[in-house]
Amino acid sequence: MSSKHKAYFIPLDAPGHIDTKTMEIRAHDFFSQMKNRRTVRDFSPAAIPQKIIEYAIRTAGSAPSGANKQPWRFVAVSDPALKAQIRAAAEKEEKIFYAGKAGKEWLRDLEHLGTDEHKPFLKTAPWLIVVFQQNYEIDPQTKKRSKNYYIHESVGLACGLLIAALHNAGLATLTHTPSPMGFLRDLLGRPKNERAVMIVVAGYPAKEAMVPDIKRKALEDIATFKR
C-alpha cells in the first residue's frame, strides 16, 4: 500500500465491557420501546423544536456507508407554504397511482391499510424530512465526479436510524414514497446528483389518531439461528 493511500486509525471511543445481564436488559428495553412504533397518518400540527430534528438527523448520519462516502442528504421542511406545495405535487402523483398505475395486486395488498391518494399529513405534520441519495459526489472546487458505493444499502441504514431516533424522542413517523419523486428535487432546489427516496413525516400523533389492526411476524418467521 502506498503512503498516499495509507489508512490511519485512532483509539475506539466506546464504553467499557458490559456484562451480559446488563446487555440483555438494555436490548429488551429497546425492543419494548420500538415494538410500539407504528406508522401514523393522523398528525397533530403542534410545533416540534428544530433541535429535536437536528439530533435525529445527526443520528441518521452516524450510519455505516460504503467506503464511508455517506451518500445522503436530509432536507427538513417546516415552512407551511412549502409543505403545501409538496402535498399538492405528491397527491397529483398518488392520484395516478391509485387510479391504476400501481396494478391490481399492489392496490389489493394496500386495501387493509386504508390508504388513498389524499395525503393531508404532508401539510399538517410540523416536519417533513426528505431523504435524498447522492448517486455520485461532485467536488465543489474542481466539479469532478467521484463514485459512491452501496448507495441504496447505506441510505436505507440511515433511514432506519432516523426513524428509530425520532421514535426514541417521542415522535410519531410516517414513511411516504410517492412515485415518481422528481418533483421533490425541483421544489427543494437539490442538485442533479441527488435523488429523493423517501419523505419521513414527523410530529406528535393527533389525539384521535387511528392505526390499522395489523400484526408483526414472530421471531421464528424472520430469523434463523445456526448454532
C-alpha positions as CSV (number, residue, x, y, z in Angstrom):
1,M,0.0,0.0,0.0
2,S,1.5,3.4,-1.0
3,S,1.8,6.2,1.6
4,K,-0.7,8.2,-0.5
5,H,-3.4,5.7,0.4
6,K,-2.3,4.7,3.9
7,A,-5.1,4.1,6.4
8,Y,-4.9,5.9,9.7
9,F,-6.5,4.6,12.9
10,I,-7.5,6.2,16.2
11,P,-8.5,4.5,19.5
12,L,-12.1,3.4,19.7
13,D,-14.2,5.7,21.8
14,A,-16.6,3.2,23.3
15,P,-17.9,2.2,26.8
16,G,-16.1,-0.5,28.7
17,H,-17.1,-4.1,28.8
18,I,-20.8,-4.5,29.6
19,D,-21.9,-7.7,31.4
20,T,-24.3,-9.9,29.5
21,K,-27.2,-9.4,32.0
22,T,-27.0,-5.6,31.5
23,M,-26.8,-6.1,27.8
24,E,-29.9,-8.3,27.9
25,I,-31.8,-5.7,29.9
26,R,-30.8,-2.9,27.5
27,A,-31.7,-5.0,24.5
28,H,-35.1,-5.9,25.9
29,D,-35.8,-2.3,26.9
30,F,-35.0,-1.0,23.5
31,F,-37.2,-3.7,21.9
32,S,-40.0,-2.9,24.2
33,Q,-39.8,0.7,23.1
34,M,-39.5,0.0,19.4
35,K,-42.2,-2.6,19.2
36,N,-44.8,0.1,19.9
37,R,-43.7,2.1,16.9
38,R,-46.5,2.5,14.4
39,T,-46.8,4.2,11.1
40,V,-49.2,7.2,11.8
41,R,-51.2,9.1,9.2
42,D,-53.1,11.4,11.6
43,F,-50.7,14.1,12.9
44,S,-51.1,17.0,15.3
45,P,-50.0,20.4,14.0
46,A,-48.2,21.1,17.3
47,A,-44.8,22.5,16.8
48,I,-41.7,20.4,17.4
49,P,-38.4,22.2,18.2
50,Q,-35.8,22.1,15.4
51,K,-33.2,20.8,17.8
52,I,-35.1,17.5,18.1
53,I,-35.0,17.0,14.4
54,E,-31.3,18.0,14.2
55,Y,-30.4,15.3,16.8
56,A,-32.4,12.7,14.8
57,I,-30.6,13.6,11.6
58,R,-27.3,13.5,13.4
59,T,-28.1,10.0,14.5
60,A,-29.1,9.1,10.9
61,G,-25.8,10.5,9.8
62,S,-23.9,8.1,12.0
63,A,-25.0,5.1,9.9
64,P,-22.3,3.0,8.2
65,S,-21.9,3.6,4.5
66,G,-19.9,2.2,1.6
67,A,-16.3,3.5,1.8
68,N,-17.6,6.0,4.4
69,K,-18.9,8.2,1.5
70,Q,-22.1,9.0,3.4
71,P,-24.2,9.3,0.3
72,W,-27.2,11.1,1.8
73,R,-28.8,14.5,2.3
74,F,-31.6,15.3,4.6
75,V,-33.8,18.3,3.9
76,A,-36.0,19.1,6.8
77,V,-39.1,21.2,5.9
78,S,-41.3,23.1,8.3
79,D,-42.3,26.0,6.1
80,P,-46.2,25.8,5.7
81,A,-46.2,27.1,2.1
82,L,-43.5,24.6,1.0
83,K,-45.3,21.8,2.8
84,A,-48.5,22.7,0.9
85,Q,-46.6,22.6,-2.4
86,I,-45.1,19.2,-1.6
87,R,-48.6,17.9,-0.7
88,A,-50.1,19.2,-3.9
89,A,-47.4,17.6,-6.0
90,A,-47.4,14.3,-4.1
91,E,-51.2,14.0,-4.4
92,K,-51.0,14.6,-8.1
93,E,-48.7,11.5,-8.5
94,E,-50.7,9.5,-6.0
95,K,-54.0,10.1,-7.9
96,I,-52.4,8.5,-10.9
97,F,-51.0,5.6,-8.7
98,Y,-54.4,4.8,-7.2
99,A,-56.2,5.2,-10.5
100,G,-54.5,2.1,-11.8
101,K,-50.8,2.7,-12.3
102,A,-50.0,0.5,-9.3
103,G,-51.7,-2.5,-10.7
104,K,-54.5,-4.6,-9.2
105,E,-52.2,-6.8,-7.0
106,W,-50.5,-3.8,-5.3
107,L,-53.7,-2.0,-4.7
108,R,-55.3,-5.1,-3.3
109,D,-52.3,-5.5,-0.9
110,L,-52.9,-1.9,0.3
111,E,-56.6,-2.3,1.0
112,H,-56.2,-3.4,4.6
113,L,-54.2,-0.2,5.3
114,G,-56.9,2.1,4.2
115,T,-54.6,4.4,2.1
116,D,-55.6,6.5,-0.8
117,E,-54.4,9.5,-2.8
118,H,-55.2,12.0,-0.1
119,K,-52.2,12.9,2.0
120,P,-53.2,15.7,4.4
121,F,-50.4,14.7,6.8
122,L,-47.9,16.3,4.4
123,K,-49.3,19.7,5.3
124,T,-50.5,19.0,8.9
125,A,-47.4,17.5,10.4
126,P,-44.8,20.0,11.7
127,W,-41.8,18.4,9.9
128,L,-41.2,16.7,6.6
129,I,-37.7,15.2,6.4
130,V,-37.0,14.5,2.7
131,V,-34.2,11.9,2.3
132,F,-32.0,12.2,-0.8
133,Q,-29.5,9.7,-2.0
134,Q,-26.3,11.1,-3.7
135,N,-25.7,9.0,-6.8
136,Y,-22.2,10.4,-7.1
137,E,-20.2,13.2,-5.5
138,I,-19.2,16.5,-7.1
139,D,-16.0,18.2,-5.9
140,P,-17.1,21.8,-5.2
141,Q,-13.8,23.2,-6.5
142,T,-12.9,21.0,-9.5
143,K,-16.5,19.9,-10.3
144,K,-15.2,16.5,-10.9
145,R,-17.4,13.4,-10.2
146,S,-16.4,10.6,-7.9
147,K,-18.2,7.3,-7.2
148,N,-20.3,6.4,-4.2
149,Y,-20.7,2.8,-3.2
150,Y,-23.6,0.7,-1.9
151,I,-25.8,3.7,-2.1
152,H,-29.2,2.0,-1.6
153,E,-27.9,0.0,1.4
154,S,-26.2,3.0,3.0
155,V,-29.2,5.3,2.7
156,G,-31.5,2.5,3.9
157,L,-29.5,2.1,7.1
158,A,-29.5,5.9,7.6
159,C,-33.3,6.0,7.2
160,G,-33.7,3.2,9.8
161,L,-31.7,5.1,12.3
162,L,-33.6,8.3,11.6
163,I,-37.0,6.6,12.3
164,A,-35.6,4.9,15.5
165,A,-34.2,8.3,16.7
166,L,-37.5,10.1,16.1
167,H,-39.4,7.4,17.9
168,N,-37.0,7.4,20.8
169,A,-37.6,11.2,21.1
170,G,-41.3,10.6,21.5
171,L,-42.5,11.4,17.9
172,A,-44.6,9.6,15.5
173,T,-43.5,9.0,12.0
174,L,-44.7,8.0,8.5
175,T,-42.6,6.9,5.6
176,H,-44.1,8.3,2.4
177,T,-42.7,7.4,-1.1
178,P,-44.8,9.0,-3.9
179,S,-43.7,7.7,-7.3
180,P,-42.1,9.4,-9.1
181,M,-40.4,11.8,-6.7
182,G,-38.5,14.0,-9.1
183,F,-40.7,17.0,-8.0
184,L,-39.0,16.9,-4.6
185,R,-35.6,17.7,-6.1
186,D,-37.1,20.6,-8.0
187,L,-39.2,22.0,-5.2
188,L,-36.2,21.8,-2.7
189,G,-33.6,23.0,-5.1
190,R,-31.3,20.0,-4.9
191,P,-28.6,19.2,-7.5
192,K,-28.9,16.6,-10.3
193,N,-26.6,14.1,-8.5
194,E,-29.3,13.7,-5.8
195,R,-32.5,11.6,-6.0
196,A,-35.3,11.7,-3.4
197,V,-36.0,8.3,-2.0
198,M,-38.4,9.0,1.0
199,I,-40.3,11.6,2.9
200,V,-40.2,10.9,6.7
201,V,-43.2,12.7,8.2
202,A,-42.6,13.5,11.9
203,G,-44.6,15.0,14.7
204,Y,-47.0,14.2,17.5
205,P,-49.9,11.9,16.6
206,A,-53.3,13.5,16.6
207,K,-55.4,12.8,19.7
208,E,-57.9,10.9,17.6
209,A,-55.2,9.0,15.6
210,M,-56.1,5.5,14.5
211,V,-53.8,2.8,13.1
212,P,-54.6,-0.4,11.2
213,D,-55.1,-3.5,13.2
214,I,-52.0,-5.4,11.9
215,K,-49.6,-7.8,13.5
216,R,-45.8,-8.2,13.0
217,K,-44.2,-11.6,12.2
218,A,-43.0,-13.7,15.0
219,L,-39.2,-14.1,15.6
220,E,-39.2,-17.7,14.2
221,D,-40.7,-16.2,10.9
222,I,-38.0,-13.6,10.4
223,A,-34.8,-15.2,12.0
224,T,-32.9,-18.4,11.7
225,F,-30.1,-19.3,14.2
226,K,-27.4,-21.8,13.3
227,R,-25.6,-23.0,16.5
